[in-house]
Amino acid sequence: MQGLWWLGKRSVTPLPPTLLSWFHEVRTKLEEAGQAIAPVDGKPTYQALADVLRRAFKQLDRTFLDDL
């Protein structure tokens, strides 16, 4: 139970600067591939990063990881 609570709390935590730049790079790759992406409200969170990565894995080929 504590693990689920911790994951829920962590998912709404804002991203640190190191992951923030990576988040924007992946979003840019999706936009360049012609994918429509909703704008980010406020500071991106770990949940927003998970959503962007899930979408990138589904809609882009695996070579996008090599560029990052």
CNS distance restraints for C-alpha pairs under 8 A (distance, minus, plus):
assign (resid   1 and name CA) (resid   5 and name CA) 6.40 0.50 0.50
assign (resid   2 and name CA) (resid   6 and name CA) 6.12 0.50 0.50
assign (resid   3 and name CA) (resid   7 and name CA) 6.18 0.50 0.50
assign (resid   4 and name CA) (resid   8 and name CA) 6.18 0.50 0.50
assign (resid   5 and name CA) (resid   9 and name CA) 6.22 0.50 0.50
assign (resid   6 and name CA) (resid  10 and name CA) 5.99 0.50 0.50
assign (resid   7 and name CA) (resid  11 and name CA) 6.04 0.50 0.50
assign (resid   8 and name CA) (resid  12 and name CA) 7.06 0.50 0.50
assign (resid   9 and name CA) (resid  13 and name CA) 6.86 0.50 0.50
assign (resid  10 and name CA) (resid  46 and name CA) 7.06 0.50 0.50
assign (resid  11 and name CA) (resid  45 and name CA) 6.45 0.50 0.50
assign (resid  11 and name CA) (resid  46 and name CA) 4.90 0.50 0.50
assign (resid  11 and name CA) (resid  47 and name CA) 4.86 0.50 0.50
assign (resid  12 and name CA) (resid  45 and name CA) 5.43 0.50 0.50
assign (resid  12 and name CA) (resid  46 and name CA) 6.34 0.50 0.50
assign (resid  12 and name CA) (resid  47 and name CA) 6.43 0.50 0.50
assign (resid  13 and name CA) (resid  45 and name CA) 5.37 0.50 0.50
assign (resid  13 and name CA) (resid  46 and name CA) 6.27 0.50 0.50
assign (resid  14 and name CA) (resid  43 and name CA) 5.96 0.50 0.50
assign (resid  14 and name CA) (resid  44 and name CA) 5.70 0.50 0.50
assign (resid  14 and name CA) (resid  45 and name CA) 4.25 0.50 0.50
assign (resid  14 and name CA) (resid  46 and name CA) 6.59 0.50 0.50
assign (resid  15 and name CA) (resid  19 and name CA) 5.99 0.50 0.50
assign (resid  15 and name CA) (resid  20 and name CA) 5.68 0.50 0.50
assign (resid  15 and name CA) (resid  43 and name CA) 7.51 0.50 0.50
assign (resid  15 and name CA) (resid  44 and name CA) 6.03 0.50 0.50
assign (resid  15 and name CA) (resid  45 and name CA) 5.16 0.50 0.50
assign (resid  15 and name CA) (resid  46 and name CA) 5.99 0.50 0.50
assign (resid  16 and name CA) (resid  20 and name CA) 6.04 0.50 0.50
assign (resid  17 and name CA) (resid  21 and name CA) 6.48 0.50 0.50
assign (resid  18 and name CA) (resid  22 and name CA) 6.96 0.50 0.50
assign (resid  19 and name CA) (resid  23 and name CA) 6.04 0.50 0.50
assign (resid  20 and name CA) (resid  24 and name CA) 6.38 0.50 0.50
assign (resid  20 and name CA) (resid  44 and name CA) 7.37 0.50 0.50
assign (resid  21 and name CA) (resid  25 and name CA) 6.27 0.50 0.50
assign (resid  22 and name CA) (resid  26 and name CA) 6.31 0.50 0.50
assign (resid  22 and name CA) (resid  68 and name CA) 7.68 0.50 0.50
assign (resid  23 and name CA) (resid  27 and name CA) 6.30 0.50 0.50
assign (resid  23 and name CA) (resid  49 and name CA) 5.99 0.50 0.50
assign (resid  23 and name CA) (resid  52 and name CA) 7.59 0.50 0.50
assign (resid  24 and name CA) (resid  28 and name CA) 6.07 0.50 0.50
assign (resid  25 and name CA) (resid  29 and name CA) 6.29 0.50 0.50
assign (resid  25 and name CA) (resid  68 and name CA) 7.68 0.50 0.50
assign (resid  26 and name CA) (resid  30 and name CA) 6.36 0.50 0.50
assign (resid  26 and name CA) (resid  52 and name CA) 7.16 0.50 0.50
assign (resid  26 and name CA) (resid  53 and name CA) 7.33 0.50 0.50
assign (resid  26 and name CA) (resid  56 and name CA) 7.34 0.50 0.50
assign (resid  27 and name CA) (resid  31 and name CA) 6.24 0.50 0.50
assign (resid  27 and name CA) (resid  37 and name CA) 7.73 0.50 0.50
assign (resid  27 and name CA) (resid  52 and name CA) 6.75 0.50 0.50
assign (resid  28 and name CA) (resid  32 and name CA) 6.07 0.50 0.50
assign (resid  29 and name CA) (resid  33 and name CA) 6.24 0.50 0.50
assign (resid  29 and name CA) (resid  64 and name CA) 7.64 0.50 0.50
assign (resid  30 and name CA) (resid  34 and name CA) 6.60 0.50 0.50
assign (resid  30 and name CA) (resid  35 and name CA) 5.46 0.50 0.50
assign (resid  30 and name CA) (resid  36 and name CA) 7.89 0.50 0.50
assign (resid  30 and name CA) (resid  37 and name CA) 7.76 0.50 0.50
assign (resid  30 and name CA) (resid  56 and name CA) 6.63 0.50 0.50
assign (resid  30 and name CA) (resid  60 and name CA) 7.51 0.50 0.50
assign (resid  31 and name CA) (resid  35 and name CA) 5.16 0.50 0.50
assign (resid  31 and name CA) (resid  36 and name CA) 6.55 0.50 0.50
assign (resid  31 and name CA) (resid  37 and name CA) 6.98 0.50 0.50
assign (resid  33 and name CA) (resid  60 and name CA) 7.75 0.50 0.50
assign (resid  40 and name CA) (resid  44 and name CA) 6.53 0.50 0.50
assign (resid  44 and name CA) (resid  48 and name CA) 5.84 0.50 0.50
assign (resid  44 and name CA) (resid  49 and name CA) 7.20 0.50 0.50
assign (resid  45 and name CA) (resid  49 and name CA) 6.41 0.50 0.50
assign (resid  46 and name CA) (resid  50 and name CA) 6.18 0.50 0.50
assign (resid  47 and name CA) (resid  51 and name CA) 6.18 0.50 0.50
assign (resid  48 and name CA) (resid  52 and name CA) 6.20 0.50 0.50
assign (resid  49 and name CA) (resid  53 and name CA) 6.10 0.50 0.50
assign (resid  50 and name CA) (resid  54 and name CA) 6.02 0.50 0.50
assign (resid  51 and name CA) (resid  55 and name CA) 6.20 0.50 0.50
assign (resid  52 and name CA) (resid  56 and name CA) 6.08 0.50 0.50
assign (resid  53 and name CA) (resid  57 and name CA) 6.12 0.50 0.50
assign (resid  54 and name CA) (resid  58 and name CA) 6.33 0.50 0.50
assign (resid  55 and name CA) (resid  59 and name CA) 5.99 0.50 0.50
assign (resid  55 and name CA) (resid  60 and name CA) 7.99 0.50 0.50
assign (resid  56 and name CA) (resid  60 and name CA) 5.27 0.50 0.50
assign (resid  57 and name CA) (resid  61 and name CA) 7.01 0.50 0.50
assign (resid  57 and name CA) (resid  62 and name CA) 6.86 0.50 0.50
assign (resid  60 and name CA) (resid  64 and name CA) 7.00 0.50 0.50
assign (resid  62 and name CA) (resid  66 and name CA) 7.84 0.50 0.50
assign (resid  63 and name CA) (resid  67 and name CA) 7.11 0.50 0.50
assign (resid  64 and name CA) (resid  68 and name CA) 6.84 0.50 0.50
